[in-house]
Amino acid sequence: MSPRPIRASDLVTYVYCHRAWWYRLQGYESSNVGPMQAGEVFHTAHGWRVFRARLLQMLGWGLLLVALLALVALAVVYWLG
């Protein structure tokens, strides 16, 4: 039988609580499944909100750049025209 790979979640669980790691290794279910699932849903939704906020921020900077370029173009046309 090949050895089971060590995952980051195993290390975190072991560092947090050796007994929790042992229970998990033995196949015991955590009593906090509901709150953990709710936390996962919350973090996923938060991640999408952060992604949308950054996307809108980039769009804002792009629109600002376009406005500045248009202002420069108008100034050049005004001075040369």
Sequence and secondary structure as in RCSB ss.txt:
>XXXX:A:sequence
MSPRPIRASDLVTYVYCHRAWWYRLQGYESSNVGPMQAGEVFHTAHGWRVFRARLLQMLGWGLLLVALLALVALA
VVYWLG
>XXXX:A:secstr
       HHHHHHHHH HHHHHHHHHT   TTHHHHHHHHHHHHHHHHHHHHHHHHHHHHHHHHHHHHHHHHHHH
HHHHH 
